[in-house]
Amino acid sequence: MKRIFVPLLAAASLFTVASCSSDAGSSSATDTVTTPTDGPAAGTDEHAGGHIYSCPMHPEVTSTKAGDTCPKCGMNLEHTDLPASNGKAYQMKFTPIPMQLVAGQPAKLAFTPQETGNEAAPVPLAVVHEKKIHLIIVSKDLSQFYHEHPEYTAQGDYQVDYTFPKGGEFVLFQDYSPTGSSHQLGRQPVTVQGPKYAPVKFKNDDMSWEKDGYSATLAFDKPLNTGQLLGMKIVISKNGQPVTDLDNYLGALGHVVVISEDTERYLHVHPNDQADKGPAIGFNTNFEAPGLYRVFLQFNHAGKIHTGDFTINVKGPAAS
């Protein structure tokens, strides 16, 4: 199985995102994360030594060995003899329709990927985990999480119909990969008018979740410190019995998105390869900065997508 927060944990690295301030109604809030990386050039000794394999989500991770997986997210490294980045920078233009978002009123969220400095040029996107854009919508307090998939339109943008359930502050993240380039992350804060949600303050670790008869537990194989590869395991049960017949969701047994308390760090994680269908799903991940994080799990069972949530506190590097 091929295993983007995002970057929701495929052992994905945390992306630091410099946010552009955007009120609801702004039509051009854009943010991009571009990972600079240069693969071995054709004709060089390094290139001649064998094929290059790189992670679709973390193109800076490369190997010359077939079958390797990314130590950050667990995705299979894919064969490429080309640099993982084409050297271009990208941004995502966001346009809400109508310009003023209001709770309870249907709206269209329109996204246009752009090449920075050449905004009029079309930017084709690659399909990653069955979609070209993974849109993550969270409330600023991280109590609400939604995963949508804008679709390409004749206008050259990507749109999705969406109704915000409550007013208040939200943050939109877009996972996408321009064809021939590296993974990008767009981020826009928005303000939604209308009756506001009651903010929740998360503080303590919460490694269990229950809803609709389902329960899930989250565990790590090491203490939660930065700067190390962590094995993460989530075990899913229903009515007290282990779930052993999970279905794939977007080409994977489960997806995890991790977002820092200040919403400036995002991690999208996908599961490791495994032969069974649960109840345990294994992931790999790491953290580059300490702090409180919210962990959102999505899994598919009995024809329905379920979303669980956890809270973790990550400490700095462990003492040597």
PAZAPA-4460 file (N, C-alpha, C; in steps of 0.05 Angstrom, whole numbers, plus 32768, in hexadecimal, padded with zeros to 4 digits):
% residues 320
    n_x    n_y    n_z   ca_x   ca_y   ca_z    c_x    c_y    c_z   seq   type   mol
   8011   7FE8   8000   8000   8000   8000   8011   8019   8000     1      M     A
   800B   802C   7FEF   801A   8045   7FEE   8012   8057   8005     2      K     A
   8025   8062   8014   801D   8074   802A   8029   808E   8023     3      R     A
   800A   8107   8067   8004   811C   804B   8002   8117   8051     4      I     A
   7FE5   8131   8098   7FE3   8149   809D   7FE5   813C   8096     5      F     A
   7FE0   8133   8080   7FE9   8137   807F   7FF2   812B   808F     6      V     A
   8017   8171   809E   8016   8162   809D   8018   8165   80B3     7      P     A
   7FBB   8135   80D7   7FBF   812D   80D7   7FD6   8132   80DA     8      L     A
   7FF7   80D2   80E0   8013   80D8   80E0   8020   80C4   80CD     9      L     A
   8021   80C5   80AC   8035   80B7   809D   804E   80C2   80A8    10      A     A
   8065   80B2   80AF   8079   80C1   80BE   807F   80D9   80AE    11      A     A
   8071   80EE   80B3   8074   8106   80A4   8082   811A   80B5    12      A     A
   8091   812C   80A8   809E   8140   80B8   808A   8156   80BD    13      S     A
   808F   8166   80D2   807E   817D   80D8   8086   8194   80C5    14      L     A
   8072   81A0   80BA   8077   81B7   80A9   8071   81D0   80B8    15      F     A
   8085   81E2   80BA   8080   81FC   80C6   8074   820E   80B1    16      T     A
   805D   8219   80B7   804E   8229   80A3   804D   8246   80AD    17      V     A
   8056   8258   809D   8053   8274   80A3   8038   827D   8099    18      A     A
   8026   8284   80AB   800A   8289   80A2   8007   82A6   8099    19      S     A
   7FF7   82A9   8084   7FEF   82C4   807B   7FD5   82C9   8089    20      C     A
   7FD2   82E0   8095   7FB9   82E7   80A2   7FA4   82EA   808D    21      S     A
   7F8C   82DE   8092   7F77   82DF   807F   7F5C   82DF   808D    22      S     A
   7F4D   82F5   8089   7F32   82F5   8093   7F20   82E5   807F    23      D     A
   7F0A   82DB   8089   7EF7   82CE   8077   7EEF   82E3   8063    24      A     A
   7EF1   82DE   804B   7EEB   82F2   8037   7F04   82FA   8028    25      G     A
   7F1B   82F3   8033   7F34   82F8   8024   7F34   82E4   800E    26      S     A
   7F3E   82EC   7FF7   7F3E   82DA   7FDF   7F59   82D2   7FD7    27      S     A
   7F6E   82D9   7FE7   7F89   82D2   7FDE   7F9B   82CA   7FF4    28      S     A
   7F91   82BF   800A   7FA3   82B6   801F   7FB1   829D   8015    29      A     A
   7FCC   829E   8015   7FDA   8287   800A   7FF2   8281   801C    30      T     A
   7FF8   8267   801D   8010   825E   802B   801A   8245   801E    31      D     A
   8034   8241   801D   803F   822A   8010   8057   8220   8020    32      T     A
   8059   8206   8022   8072   81FA   802C   807F   81EC   8016    33      V     A
   8097   81F3   800F   80A6   81E6   7FFA   80BF   81DB   8007    34      T     A
   80C3   81C1   8004   80DB   81B4   800F   80F1   81B5   7FFA    35      T     A
   8107   81C5   7FFF   811C   81C6   7FEB   812B   81AB   7FEA    36      P     A
   812E   81A0   7FD3   813C   8187   7FD0   8147   8184   7FB4    37      T     A
   815E   8179   7FB2   816A   8174   7F98   8172   8157   7F96    38      D     A
   8167   8149   7F83   8170   812E   7F7F   8189   812D   7F6E    39      G     A
   8196   8116   7F6B   81AD   8115   7F5A   81A7   811A   7F3D    40      P     A
   81B6   812B   7F30   81B1   8132   7F15   81B8   811C   7F02    41      A     A
   81AA   811A   7EEC   81B0   8106   7ED8   81CC   810A   7ECE    42      A     A
   81DA   80F4   7ECA   81F6   80F5   7EC1   820B   80F6   7ED6    43      G     A
   8203   80FA   7EEF   8216   80FB   7F05   821D   80DF   7F0F    44      T     A
   8233   80DD   7F1E   823A   80C3   7F28   8225   80B9   7F3B    45      D     A
   821A   80CB   7F4B   8205   80C2   7F5F   81ED   80B6   7F50    46      E     A
   81E5   80C4   7F3B   81CF   80BA   7F2B   81D5   809F   7F1F    47      H     A
   81ED   809C   7F15   81F4   8083   7F07   81F5   806C   7F1A    48      A     A
   81F7   8071   7F34   81FB   805C   7F48   81E1   804C   7F4C    49      G     A
   81CB   8055   7F43   81B2   8046   7F47   819A   8059   7F46    50      G     A
   8182   804D   7F47   816A   805D   7F46   8167   806C   7F61    51      H     A
   8158   8082   7F60   8152   8091   7F78   8135   808E   7F7E    52      I     A
   812F   808A   7F98   8114   8086   7FA2   810F   809D   7FB7    53      Y     A
   80F8   80AA   7FB5   80F2   80C0   7FC7   80D6   80BE   7FD2    54      S     A
   80D1   80CB   7FE8   80B7   80CB   7FF5   80A5   80DF   7FE7    55      C     A
   808C   80D8   7FDF   807A   80EB   7FD2   8073   8102   7FE4    56      P     A
   8072   80FD   7FFF   806B   8112   8012   8083   8122   801C    57      M     A
   809A   8115   801D   80B3   8122   8027   80C9   811D   8014    58      H     A
   80CA   812C   7FFE   80DD   8126   7FE8   80FA   8129   7FF0    59      P     A
   80FF   8136   8007   811B   8137   8011   8125   811C   801A    60      E     A
   8112   8109   801E   811A   80EE   8027   811E   80DD   800E    61      V     A
   8137   80D4   8009   813D   80C4   7FF1   814D   80AB   7FF9    62      T     A
   814C   8098   7FE7   815B   807F   7FEB   8162   8074   7FCF    63      S     A
   8177   8064   7FCF   817E   8055   7FB6   8174   8039   7FB7    64      T     A
   8165   8032   7FCB   815C   8016   7FCF   813E   8014   7FCB    65      K     A
   8136   8002   7FB9   8119   7FFE   7FB5   810D   7FF1   7FCD    66      A     A
   80F4   7FF9   7FD4   80E6   7FED   7FEA   80E9   7FFC   8004    67      G     A
   80FA   8011   8005   80FD   8020   801D   80E4   8031   8022    68      D     A
   80DF   8038   803B   80C9   8049   8043   80D4   8062   8050    69      T     A
   80C3   8077   8050   80CB   8090   805C   80CC   808E   807A    70      C     A
   80E1   8096   8087   80E2   8094   80A4   80D2   80A9   80B2    71      P     A
   80C8   80BD   80A2   80B8   80D2   80AE   809A   80CB   80AD    72      K     A
   8091   80BE   8097   8075   80B9   8095   806D   809C   808E    73      C     A
   8081   808C   8088   807B   8070   8082   8073   806A   8066    74      G     A
   8070   807F   8055   8068   807A   8039   807E   806C   802A    75      M     A
   8076   805C   8016   808A   804F   8005   8099   8064   7FF4    76      N     A
   80B3   8061   7FF3   80C2   8073   7FE1   80BE   806A   7FC4    77      L     A
   80B9   807E   7FB3   80B3   8079   7F97   80CB   807E   7F85    78      E     A
   80CC   806E   7F70   80E3   8070   7F5E   80E3   808B   7F4E    79      H     A
   80F9   8099   7F4F   80FC   80B1   7F3F   8119   80B6   7F3B    80      T     A
   8121   80BD   7F23   813D   80C6   7F1E   813E   80E4   7F19    81      D     A
   8129   80F2   7F21   8128   810F   7F1D   8128   811C   7F38    82      L     A
   8130   8135   7F3A   812E   8144   7F53   8111   8144   7F5C    83      P     A
   810D   8141   7F77   80F2   8140   7F81   80E4   815B   7F80    84      A     A
   80F3   8171   7F7D   80E7   818B   7F7A   80F0   8197   7F5F    85      S     A
   80DE   81A5   7F52   80E5   81B2   7F38   80F0   81CE   7F3C    86      N     A
   80F5   81D5   7F54   8101   81EF   7F5A   80ED   8206   7F5B    87      G     A
   80D4   8201   7F56   80C0   8216   7F56   80B3   8218   7F72    88      K     A
   80A9   822F   7F78   809A   8234   7F91   807C   8236   7F8A    89      A     A
   806B   822D   7F9C   804E   822D   7F97   803F   823A   7FAE    90      Y     A
   8027   8243   7FA8   8015   824E   7FBC   7FF9   8245   7FB4    91      Q     A
   7FE7   8246   7FC8   7FCC   823E   7FC3   7FBA   8257   7FC8    92      M     A
   7FAD   8260   7FB3   7F9A   8276   7FB5   7F7F   826B   7FBF    93      K     A
   7F73   8278   7FD3   7F5A   826F   7FDE   7F45   8284   7FDA    94      F     A
   7F2E   827C   7FCF   7F18   828F   7FCB   7EFE   8283   7FD6    95      T     A
   7EF3   828E   7FEB   7ED9   8285   7FF5   7EC2   8291   7FE4    96      P     A
   7EAE   8281   7FDF   7E96   828B   7FD0   7E7D   8283   7FE0    97      I     A
   7E6F   8297   7FEC   7E74   82B4   7FEB   7E8D   82BB   7FFB    98      P     A
   7E96   82D4   7FF7   7EAE   82DD   8004   7EAC   82DD   8023    99      M     A
   7E95   82E3   802D   7E90   82E2   804A   7E84   82C7   8052   100      Q     A
   7E93   82B7   805F   7E8A   829D   8068   7E78   82A0   8081   101      L     A
   7E62   8292   8081   7E4E   8295   8097   7E46   8279   80A0   102      V     A
   7E46   8274   80B9   7E3F   825A   80C4   7E23   8252   80BC   103      A     A
   7E1F   8239   80B3   7E05   822F   80AC   7DFD   8235   808F   104      G     A
   7E0D   8245   8081   7E06   824C   8066   7E1A   823F   8052   105      Q     A
   7E0F   8230   803E   7E21   8222   802C   7E34   8235   801D   106      P     A
   7E4C   822C   8019   7E60   823C   800B   7E71   822A   7FF9   107      A     A
   7E7F   8236   7FE7   7E93   8228   7FD7   7EAF   8231   7FE0   108      K     A
   7EC1   821E   7FE4   7EDC   8225   7FEA   7EEC   821E   7FD1   109      L     A
   7EF8   8233   7FC5   7F07   8230   7FAC   7F25   8234   7FB0   110      A     A
   7F34   8221   7FA5   7F51   8222   7FA8   7F5F   8221   7F8D   111      F     A
   7F72   8232   7F88   7F81   8233   7F6F   7F9F   8230   7F75   112      T     A
   7FAB   821A   7F6E   7FC8   8218   7F72   7FD7   822A   7F5E   113      P     A
   7FEB   8238   7F67   7FF9   824B   7F56   8017   8248   7F59   114      Q     A
   8025   824D   7F43   8042   824E   7F44   8049   826B   7F4B   115      E     A
   8059   826E   7F61   8060   8288   7F6A   8070   8297   7F55   116      T     A
   8068   82AF   7F4E   8075   82BF   7F3A   806B   82BA   7F1E   117      G     A
   805A   82A5   7F1B   804F   829F   7F01   8032   8295   7F06   118      N     A
   8023   82A5   7F13   8009   829D   7F1E   7FF5   8295   7F08   119      E     A
   7FF8   829F   7EF0   7FE5   8298   7EDB   7FEA   827D   7ECF   120      A     A
   8001   8271   7ED4   8007   8257   7EC8   7FF6   8241   7ED5   121      A     A
   7FEB   822E   7EC6   7FDC   8218   7ED2   7FEF   8207   7EE2   122      P     A
   7FE5   81FC   7EF9   7FF5   81EB   7F0A   7FE7   81D0   7F0D   123      V     A
   7FED   81BC   7EFC   7FE0   81A2   7EFF   7FE9   8195   7F19   124      P     A
   7FD7   8186   7F26   7FDD   8179   7F3F   7FDE   815B   7F3C   125      L     A
   7FEF   814E   7F4B   7FF1   8131   7F4B   7FDC   8125   7F5E   126      A     A
   7FD3   810D   7F58   7FC1   80FF   7F6A   7FD1   80F2   7F80   127      V     A
   7FCC   80F9   7F99   7FD9   80ED   7FB0   7FC3   80E3   7FC3   128      V     A
   7FC4   80C9   7FC9   7FB0   80BC   7FD8   7F94   80C1   7FCD   129      H     A
   7F92   80BD   7FB3   7F79   80BC   7FA4   7F6D   80D8   7F9F   130      E     A
   7F7A   80EE   7FA9   7F6F   8108   7FA5   7F85   811C   7F9E   131      K     A
   7F7D   8132   7F90   7F91   8146   7F89   7F95   815B   7F9F   132      K     A
   7F81   8160   7FAF   7F83   8172   7FC6   7F75   8165   7FDE   133      I     A
   7F83   8164   7FF4   7F77   815C   800D   7F74   8176   801E   134      H     A
   7F5B   817E   8022   7F55   8196   8031   7F4D   818F   804E   135      L     A
   7F5D   8199   8060   7F57   8195   807D   7F4D   81AF   8089   136      I     A
   7F36   81AE   8095   7F2A   81C5   80A2   7F29   81C0   80C0   137      I     A
   7F34   81D2   80D0   7F34   81CF   80ED   7F2B   81E9   80F9   138      V     A
   7F1D   81E7   810F   7F18   81FF   811F   7F32   8207   812C   139      S     A
   7F36   8221   8132   7F4F   822B   813C   7F57   821E   8157   140      K     A
   7F43   8216   8166   7F49   8208   8180   7F4E   81EB   817C   141      D     A
   7F4C   81E0   8164   7F51   81C4   815D   7F3D   81B1   8169   142      L     A
   7F25   81BB   816F   7F10   81A9   8178   7F00   819D   8162   143      S     A
   7F01   81A9   814A   7EF2   819F   8133   7F05   8199   811C   144      Q     A
   7EFF   8184   810D   7F11   817A   80F8   7EFF   8170   80E1   145      F     A
   7F05   8179   80C8   7EF7   8170   80B1   7F0B   816C   809A   146      Y     A
   7F06   8157   8089   7F18   8150   8074   7F07   8150   805A   147      H     A
   7F0D   8162   8047   7EFE   8164   802F   7F11   8162   8016   148      E     A
   7F05   815F   7FFE   7F15   815C   7FE6   7F0A   816D   7FD0   149      H     A
   7F15   8185   7FCC   7F0C   8196   7FB6   7F11   8189   7F9B   150      P     A
   7EFF   818D   7F89   7F01   8181   7F6E   7F06   8196   7F59   151      E     A
   7F14   818E   7F44   7F1C   81A1   7F2F   7F03   81AA   7F20   152      Y     A
   7F02   81C4   7F18   7EEC   81CF   7F0A   7EF5   81DA   7EEF   153      T     A
   7EE2   81E1   7EDE   7EE8   81ED   7EC4   7EF5   8208   7EC6   154      A     A
   7EF3   8215   7EDD   7EFF   822F   7EE2   7F1D   822D   7EE8   155      Q     A
   7F26   8214   7EEB   7F43   8210   7EF0   7F4A   8210   7F0D   156      G     A
   7F36   8210   7F1F   7F3B   820F   7F3B   7F30   81F5   7F46   157      D     A
   7F32   81F1   7F60   7F28   81D9   7F6E   7F13   81E3   7F83   158      Y     A
   7EFB   81D8   7F82   7EE6   81E2   7F93   7ED9   81CC   7FA3   159      Q     A
   7ECF   81D3   7FBA   7EC0   81C1   7FCB   7EA9   81D0   7FD8   160      V     A
   7E91   81C5   7FD9   7E7B   81D1   7FE7   7E7F   81CB   8005   161      D     A
   7E7B   81DF   8015   7E7F   81DB   8032   7E6E   81EF   8042   162      Y     A
   7E63   81E5   8058   7E54   81F6   806A   7E61   81F5   8086   163      T     A
   7E6B   820B   8090   7E76   820B   80AA   7E60   8209   80BF   164      F     A
   7E63   81F6   80D2   7E4D   81F2   80E5   7E4A   8208   80F9   165      P     A
   7E60   8216   8100   7E60   822B   8113   7E72   8242   8109   166      K     A
   7E6E   8259   8115   7E80   8270   810F   7E99   826F   8120   167      G     A
   7EAC   8280   811A   7EC4   8281   8129   7EDD   827F   8117   168      G     A
   7EF4   8279   8124   7F0D   8278   8116   7F13   825B   810D   169      E     A
   7F1B   8258   80F3   7F21   823E   80E8   7F3C   8241   80D9   170      F     A
   7F48   822A   80D3   7F61   8229   80C3   7F5D   8214   80AE   171      V     A
   7F64   821B   8095   7F62   8209   807E   7F7E   8200   8076   172      L     A
   7F83   81E6   8073   7F9C   81DB   8069   7F96   81CD   804F   173      F     A
   7FA8   81D0   803B   7FA6   81C0   8023   7FC0   81B1   801E   174      Q     A
   7FBD   8196   801D   7FD3   8184   8015   7FD1   8181   7FF6   175      D     A
   7FE7   8187   7FE8   7FE6   8183   7FCB   8002   8181   7FC0   176      Y     A
   8005   8175   7FA8   801F   8171   7F9C   801D   8179   7F7E   177      S     A
   8029   8190   7F76   802A   8196   7F59   8039   8180   7F4A   178      P     A
   802F   8179   7F33   803C   8164   7F23   8059   816B   7F1E   179      T     A
   806B   8159   7F25   8087   815D   7F20   8095   816D   7F36   180      G     A
   8087   8173   7F4C   8093   8182   7F62   808D   8174   7F7C   181      S     A
   8095   8181   7F92   8093   8175   7FAC   8078   817C   7FB9   182      S     A
   8073   816F   7FCF   805B   8173   7FDF   8059   8190   7FE8   183      H     A
   8041   819B   7FE8   803D   81B7   7FF1   8027   81B7   8006   184      Q     A
   8027   81CC   8016   8013   81CF   802B   8009   81EC   802B   185      L     A
   7FEF   81F0   8025   7FE3   820A   8027   7FD6   820D   8042   186      G     A
   7FD4   8226   804B   7FC7   822B   8065   7FBB   8247   8065   187      R     A
   7FA1   8248   806C   7F93   8262   806E   7F81   8262   8087   188      Q     A
   7F85   8276   8099   7F72   827A   80AE   7F59   8289   80A4   189      P     A
   7F42   8282   80AD   7F29   828F   80A4   7F18   8295   80BC   190      V     A
   7F07   82AA   80BA   7EF4   82B0   80CE   7ED8   82AC   80C2   191      T     A
   7EC8   829C   80D0   7EAD   8296   80C8   7E99   82A5   80DA   192      V     A
   7E87   82B4   80CD   7E73   82C3   80DC   7E5D   82B1   80E6   193      Q     A
   7E4E   82BA   80FA   7E38   82AA   8105   7E3E   82A1   8121   194      G     A
   7E2A   8293   812E   7E2E   828A   8149   7E48   827A   814C   195      P     A
   7E59   8282   815E   7E74   8276   8160   7E74   825D   8170   196      K     A
   7E87   824B   8169   7E8B   8233   8179   7E98   823A   8193   197      Y     A
   7E93   822A   81A7   7EA0   822E   81C2   7EBC   8222   81C1   198      A     A
   7ED1   8233   81C3   7EEC   8228   81C2   7EF2   8214   81D8   199      P     A
   7F02   8200   81D1   7F0A   81EB   81E4   7F28   81EF   81E9   200      V     A
   7F30   81EE   8202   7F4D   81EF   8209   7F57   81D4   820F   201      K     A
   7F69   81C9   81FE   7F75   81AF   8203   7F8F   81B2   8213   202      F     A
   7F93   81A0   8225   7FAB   81A2   8236   7FB9   8188   823B   203      K     A
   7FAA   8174   8245   7FB6   815A   824D   7FB5   8146   8236   204      N     A
   7FC8   8133   8238   7FC7   811D   8225   7FAD   810E   8226   205      D     A
   7FA2   8107   820F   7F8A   80F7   820D   7F8E   80E3   81F7   206      D     A
   7F95   80CB   81FE   7F9D   80B6   81EB   7F87   80A2   81E5   207      M     A
   7F6E   80A9   81EB   7F58   8098   81E4   7F41   80A8   81D9   208      S     A
   7F30   809B   81C9   7F19   80A7   81BC   7F02   8094   81BB   209      W     A
   7EE9   809E   81BE   7ED1   808D   81BB   7EBB   809D   81AE   210      E     A
   7EAD   808F   819C   7E95   809B   818F   7E86   8086   817F   211      K     A
   7E6C   8086   8181   7E5A   8075   8171   7E62   8057   8175   212      D     A
   7E6A   804F   818D   7E71   8034   8192   7E8E   802D   818B   213      G     A
   7E9C   803F   817D   7EB8   803A   8177   7ECA   8046   818C   214      Y     A
   7EE1   803A   818F   7EF5   8046   81A1   7F11   8041   8194   215      S     A
   7F23   8052   819B   7F3F   8050   8191   7F52   8059   81A6   216      A     A
   7F69   804C   81A7   7F7E   8054   81B9   7F97   805A   81A9   217      T     A
   7FA6   806E   81B2   7FBE   8077   81A5   7FD6   8072   81B8   218      L     A
   7FEC   8067   81AC   8004   8061   81BC   801C   8065   81AB   219      A     A
   8032   806C   81B8   804C   8070   81AA   8060   805D   81B6   220      F     A
   8074   8056   81A6   8088   8042   81B0   809F   804F   81C0   221      D     A
   809F   806A   81C1   80B4   8078   81D0   80A7   8091   81DD   222      K     A
   80B4   809C   81F1   80AA   80B6   81FC   80A7   80CB   81E6   223      P     A
   8094   80DC   81E9   808E   80F1   81D5   80A2   8108   81D7   224      L     A
   80B9   8104   81C9   80CE   8118   81C8   80D3   811F   81AB   225      N     A
   80DD   8137   81A6   80E4   813F   818B   80FD   8132   8182   226      T     A
   8102   8132   8168   811B   8129   815C   811F   810C   815B   227      G     A
   810A   80FC   815C   810E   80DF   815A   80F6   80D3   814B   228      Q     A
   80FC   80BC   813E   80E7   80AD   8130   80D6   809F   8144   229      L     A
   80BC   80A2   8142   80A9   8096   8155   8097   8082   8146   230      L     A
   8093   806C   8152   807E   8059   8149   8064   8060   8157   231      G     A
   804F   8062   8148   8035   8069   8153   8021   8053   814C   232      M     A
   8012   804B   815F   7FFE   8036   815B   7FE3   803F   8165   233      K     A
   7FCF   803A   8154   7FB3   8040   815B   7FA3   8026   8159   234      I     A
   7F95   801F   816E   7F86   8007   8170   7F68   800E   8170   235      V     A
   7F58   8002   815E   7F3C   8009   815B   7F2A   7FF2   8164   236      I     A
   7F16   7FF9   8173   7F02   7FE5   817C   7EE6   7FEF   8177   237      S     A
   7ED2   7FDD   8176   7EB6   7FE4   8174   7EA7   7FD3   8188   238      K     A
   7E98   7FE1   8198   7E88   7FD3   81AD   7E9A   7FC0   81BD   239      N     A
   7EB2   7FC8   81C2   7EC4   7FB8   81D3   7ED3   7FA2   81C4   240      G     A
   7ECE   7F9F   81AA   7EDA   7F8A   819B   7EEE   7F95   8186   241      Q     A
   7F05   7F89   8183   7F18   7F94   8170   7F0D   7F94   8153   242      P     A
   7F13   7FAA   8145   7F0A   7FAC   8129   7F20   7FA0   8117   243      V     A
   7F19   7F8A   8109   7F2D   7F7C   80F9   7F26   7F7D   80DB   244      T     A
   7F13   7F8E   80D3   7F0B   7F90   80B7   7F09   7FAD   80AE   245      D     A
   7F1D   7FBD   80B5   7F1E   7FD8   80AB   7F20   7FD9   808D   246      L     A
   7F13   7FED   8081   7F15   7FF1   8064   7F29   8008   805F   247      D     A
   7F34   8009   8047   7F45   801F   8040   7F36   8039   803D   248      N     A
   7F43   804F   8044   7F38   8069   8040   7F4D   8079   8031   249      Y     A
   7F46   8081   8018   7F59   8090   8007   7F73   8080   8004   250      L     A
   7F70   8066   8000   7F87   8055   7FF9   7F98   804C   8011   251      G     A
   7F8F   8052   8029   7F9E   804A   8041   7F8B   8040   8057   252      A     A
   7F96   8031   8069   7F86   8025   807E   7F7D   803A   8092   253      L     A
   7F8B   8050   8093   7F83   8066   80A5   7F94   807E   809F   254      G     A
   7F8A   8095   80A7   7F98   80AE   80A3   7F99   80BD   80BD   255      H     A
   7FAF   80CA   80C3   7FB2   80DA   80DB   7FBD   80F6   80D3   256      V     A
   7FB1   810A   80DE   7FBB   8125   80DB   7FC0   8130   80F7   257      V     A
   7FD8   813C   80FA   7FE0   8148   8114   7FE5   8165   8110   258      V     A
   7FD9   8176   8121   7FDC   8193   811F   7FE4   819E   813B   259      I     A
   7FF7   81B0   813A   8000   81BC   8153   7FEB   81CF   815E   260      S     A
   7FED   81D5   8178   7FD9   81E5   8186   7FD6   8201   8179   261      E     A
   7FEC   820C   816F   7FEA   8226   8162   7FE3   8224   8144   262      D     A
   7FDE   820C   813A   7FD6   8206   811E   7FEC   820D   810A   263      T     A
   8005   8212   8114   801A   8219   8102   802A   8201   80F8   264      E     A
   8026   81EA   8104   8034   81D1   80FC   801F   81BC   80F5   265      R     A
   8024   81AF   80DF   8011   819C   80D4   801F   8183   80CB   266      Y     A
   8013   816C   80D0   8020   8152   80CA   800A   813F   80C0   267      L     A
   800E   8134   80A8   7FFB   8120   809D   8009   8105   809C   268      H     A
   7FFD   80F1   80AA   800B   80D8   80AD   7FFA   80C1   80A2   269      V     A
   8007   80AF   8095   7FF9   8097   808A   8005   807E   8095   270      H     A
   7FF6   8068   8096   7FFF   8050   80A4   8015   8041   8095   271      P     A
   8024   8031   80A4   8038   801F   8099   8029   8009   808B   272      N     A
   8038   7FFB   807A   802D   7FE3   806D   8027   7FCE   8082   273      D     A
   8010   7FC1   8080   8009   7FAB   8091   7FF6   7F98   8083   274      Q     A
   7FF7   7F7F   808A   7FE7   7F6B   807B   7FCA   7F69   8085   275      A     A
   7FC6   7F70   809F   7FAB   7F6D   80AA   7F9B   7F86   80A6   276      D     A
   7F82   7F86   80B0   7F70   7F9C   80AE   7F67   7FA7   80C9   277      K     A
   7F7A   7FA6   80DC   7F74   7FB0   80F7   7F75   7F99   810B   278      G     A
   7F71   7F9E   8124   7F68   7FB8   812F   7F7E   7FCD   8132   279      P     A
   7F97   7FC5   8132   7FAD   7FD9   8135   7FB6   7FE4   811A   280      A     A
   7FBB   7FFE   8119   7FC7   800A   8102   7FE1   8017   810B   281      I     A
   7FF7   8011   80FC   8011   801B   8104   801A   8033   80F2   282      G     A
   8026   8046   80FE   8030   805E   80F0   804D   8064   80FA   283      F     A
   805B   8074   80EB   8074   8080   80F4   8072   809E   80F1   284      N     A
   807F   80AC   8104   807F   80C9   8102   8095   80D5   8112   285      T     A
   8099   80EF   8111   80AB   80FD   8122   80A1   8119   8126   286      N     A
   80AC   8127   813A   80A4   8142   8140   80BD   8153   8141   287      F     A
   80BB   816B   8135   80D2   817D   8135   80D1   8192   814A   288      E     A
   80B9   8196   8156   80B6   81AB   816A   80A5   81A1   8181   289      A     A
   80AB   81A8   819A   809B   81A0   81B1   8080   81AF   81B2   290      P     A
   806E   81A6   81C2   8055   81B4   81C5   803D   81A1   81C6   291      G     A
   8025   81AC   81C8   800C   819D   81C7   8003   8199   81AA   292      L     A
   7FFB   8181   81A4   7FF1   817A   818A   7FD6   816C   818C   293      Y     A
   7FC5   8170   8178   7FAD   8161   8175   7FB1   814D   815F   294      R     A
   7FA8   8134   8164   7FAC   811E   8151   7F90   8115   8147   295      V     A
   7F8C   8116   812D   7F72   810E   8121   7F75   80F5   8110   296      F     A
   7F66   80E1   8117   7F66   80C7   8109   7F4D   80C5   80F8   297      L     A
   7F51   80BB   80DF   7F3A   80B4   80CE   7F3D   8097   80C5   298      Q     A
   7F27   8088   80C7   7F27   806C   80BE   7F0C   8065   80B3   299      F     A
   7F0B   8051   80A3   7EF3   8048   8094   7EEA   802D   809E   300      N     A
   7ED2   802C   80A9   7EC7   8012   80B2   7EA9   8012   80AE   301      H     A
   7E9F   7FFB   80A4   7E83   7FF7   80A0   7E77   800C   808E   302      A     A
   7E86   8015   807A   7E7D   8027   8066   7E7B   8044   806F   303      G     A
   7E89   804B   8085   7E88   8066   8090   7EA4   806F   8098   304      K     A
   7EAA   8089   8094   7EC3   8094   809C   7EBF   809F   80B9   305      I     A
   7ED0   8096   80CA   7ED0   809E   80E7   7EE8   80B0   80ED   306      H     A
   7EE4   80C4   80FE   7EF9   80D6   8105   7EFD   80D6   8123   307      T     A
   7F14   80CE   812C   7F1B   80CF   8148   7F30   80E5   814E   308      G     A
   7F32   80ED   8167   7F45   8102   816E   7F53   80FC   8189   309      D     A
   7F6C   8105   818A   7F7C   8101   81A2   7F8C   811B   81A8   310      F     A
   7F97   811C   81BF   7FA8   8133   81C7   7FC2   8129   81D2   311      T     A
   7FD8   8134   81C9   7FF3   812B   81D3   8003   8144   81D9   312      I     A
   8016   8140   81EB   802A   8155   81F2   8046   814A   81EB   313      N     A
   8054   8158   81DA   806E   8150   81D1   8083   8161   81DF   314      V     A
   8097   8154   81EB   80AC   8162   81F9   80C4   8165   81E6   315      K     A
   80D7   8175   81EF   80F0   8179   81E0   8101   8161   81DE   316      G     A
   8119   8163   81D3   812A   814C   81D0   8130   813E   81EA   317      P     A
   8130   8123   81E9   8136   8114   8202   8153   8118   8209   318      A     A
   8159   8118   8223   8174   811C   822D   8185   8105   8223   319      A     A
   819D   810B   8219   81AF   80F6   820F   81BC   80E8   8227   320      S     A
***
